[in-house]
Amino acid sequence: MTQDSISSYIEYENFIKLILTMLGLKTSPNDPNTLLQRSILYFQMSMSVIPMIGIFNFLKKYITNVFYLTRGLSILVSFITIILKGVCIIVYREDVNELNEILGSNYQKFLSNKKLKKPVLKQVTTFRRLSYTMSIFVAISCLSYIIIPALGMISQAINGVKPIKYMLPFPTIYGWSIPPNSFRFKLHFLNESLTVLSVICITVGVDNIYTHYIFQMIGLLRAISQRMIGFDEKSKELSAVVVRECMNYYETLIYCKNKLQRIYSPVILWTMSTNAIILCAVIFQLSQMTSISVSRIILFSTYAGAKFSQVFIYAWVSTLLTAESDKCRDAMYAANWVGDKPFMHSVIIMLSQQPLILQACSFTAVSMDVFMSVLNTTISYFLLLNTFAEQS
């Protein structure tokens, strides 16, 4: 079992290192922080500027058409989301690199301890699979925007359809003419395709890094709990060292939680707010279609799956962190410290600390309650849109 967990952990770590590289972040403290690395996120975000202009023009033209409005708005919100995520990582780049170093080094220390390896690696397979699932949903839903129009044009050419209807990946209207099959059309298709790849890189990267940090923090909490439970079996001198180390580790976790909260608060609040709108838009578009092709079913289902899994993962891992923090405090309280003055001071300090609860811009605690709230809001928005559609 432990060997399987180690294999899962190695695979998970390699996946996270790939993600960090895609975002131009350090994979280890000794990595050079080159100009090229720092420019990657700027390049990825800049790709979405021209398509955003095109979608904005599309929305202005079809402002009275609820179906087209929801279609364009859901994509525009996704573009704004990746820009927000990219800006947060750029602004707090040093904090991200520091979290990588602090959590990574401390996690490896506990992982090298045979007695602590099992609790530290607990649920690694679940975290890895969740990350893969969300990444696959995002990749398929985004790549569908390129594949569907490309296959449509290829199919027309094979079947001898004249003239061929040339389609761009996104519903865009530009302020300049784009002749079919012209060099300008190819440039726009390339630009929008690169935008799709940028959306994949930033979305998969930023969301999975958050999950990875939470996984490491949970592992450290479990290790602290394990050491606190067993410290009374040692000599008093060793016990004092263990308690002092546990107190330092817990303070480090509070420090990391505050940094993580500062980086991700805007992202989480925006994601929870807008994903309800996007999920509502996807469901509404499906309900308004008289006939649906297989490609559209794949696009809509994976797109909805990506947004659903994003909200779920943010809420679930944050809830798990809080629950593990409470368990750690229970382990501290249950340890054999009552009446032992050398330990009482350190343990009471740890017990006086608040549990690790992540807040979204001090607006709300990130938990499964927020996830349920997003689902309820999605249904409410959908019913409201249906009412507007019937009236129009």
Order of alpha helices (4+ residues) and beta strands (2+ residues): alpha-alpha-alpha-alpha-alpha-alpha-alpha-alpha-alpha-alpha-alpha-beta-beta-alpha
